[in-house]
Amino acid sequence: MAEVTVWFDGACPLCRREIALMRRLDRRDAIAFVDVADDNVACPIDRRELLARFHATEDGKLLSGAAAFAAMWRAIPKLRPLGLAARNPLVLRFLERSYLLFLKGRPRLQKLVSRPEA
């Protein structure tokens, strides 16, 4: 049974790539990956909120942003040290700020990733 549920935007090419990597690393099947771009999926909160930021559920608690990434990392043995480090408030604050910067550039990155090869 999955320890963590990850809610991701399957319509985002960047998100799909990252989730594909996380699926490969999740050899214990500790993570349930849920594509919220699928209208048939039941969402724990408003779908737009789930699509705007990365979300995960760990121990029944819904997390978003860097805290959600940290929960996912803790479920993957190779990434667990990073996820545990994020329990430190200073580390989590740094990761959250980095995530917010990423969100600002996300639309441009999505265009680059989805651009057809010449």
N, C-alpha and C positions, 0 to 999 in steps of 0.2 A: 504494500500500500504506500502511496506517495506521502512523503513527509511535508512537501512544499507544493503549492499550486502556483504556477506562473501564468499571469494573464498577459497576453501579448497581441500586438497588432499584426495579424497575418497579411494585411494589405501593404505593409511597409517592407520594401525590399531589404533595408538594413536590418530590421527586426527579424525577418525570416532567416537571414544569414547568421545572425547571432544565436537565434534559437536553435538552428541546425547544429551549430558548434556545441551548444549546451547539451543538446540531446545526445551527441556523440560522447561527450564527457560524462554524462549521467549513466554510467554503466550499471548502477544499482536500481535504476528506475525509481529514484527517490523523488522525482519531480513530475507532477502532472502539468502538462503544457496545454493551455486553453487559448484558442484563437478567438479573440473577441470581435474580429472583423466578420465572423460568421454570425449572421442575424439569428440563427437558431440556437445559439449558445445563451444559457441563462447567466446573467452577470450579477455579482454581489452588490455592485453600485451602478450608477449611471454609466452606460456604455461610452459616452463621450469622455467621461473622466478616465475610464480605463484605457481609452485610445490616446489620450493626451499625455499620460505618464505611465511608466512601467509600474506594474503592481504584482504583488505576490502575497500569498497567505502562508503564514508559518505559525504552527501551534494555535490555529484558529484566529489569529490576528492578521488583519489586512494591512499590508505595508505598501508604501509607494516610494518611487525614486530610488535613491541610493540604498535605503534600508531594504527595499525589495530585492535589489541586486545582491546585497549582502546575504539575504536569506537564501537566495538561489545558490550562491557560492558556497554557503555552509553545507548544503546538501550534496555537493560534489567534492569528493575527497581531495582531488588535486587543487581545488580552489578554496577549500575550507579554511586554511590559514588567513587568507584575505578576508573572508567572511567573518571570521572570529575577530580579526583586527578592527573591523568596522563596528564592533560592539563598543569600542572606545568612542566617546562623544566627539572628540577632536578629529579622529579619523573619519567618522561618519559625516561630520560637518564639511570636511574637505571633499569627500566623495560626492556629497549632495551639491556643493557649489560646482564641482566639475560636471556633474550630470546636468545642472541648469544651463551651463555653457554649451554642452552638447545639444540640449533641446533647442537652443537658439539657432544652431547651425544644422540641425537635423533636416529641414526641408532641402537645403543645398546638397547635403550628403545623399539624400534619397534620390535626387535627380542624377547625381554622378553614378550611383550604384545601378539605377534603372536604365541608364543610357545604353542604347544598343552599341555593340562593338562594331567598329568600322572594318 
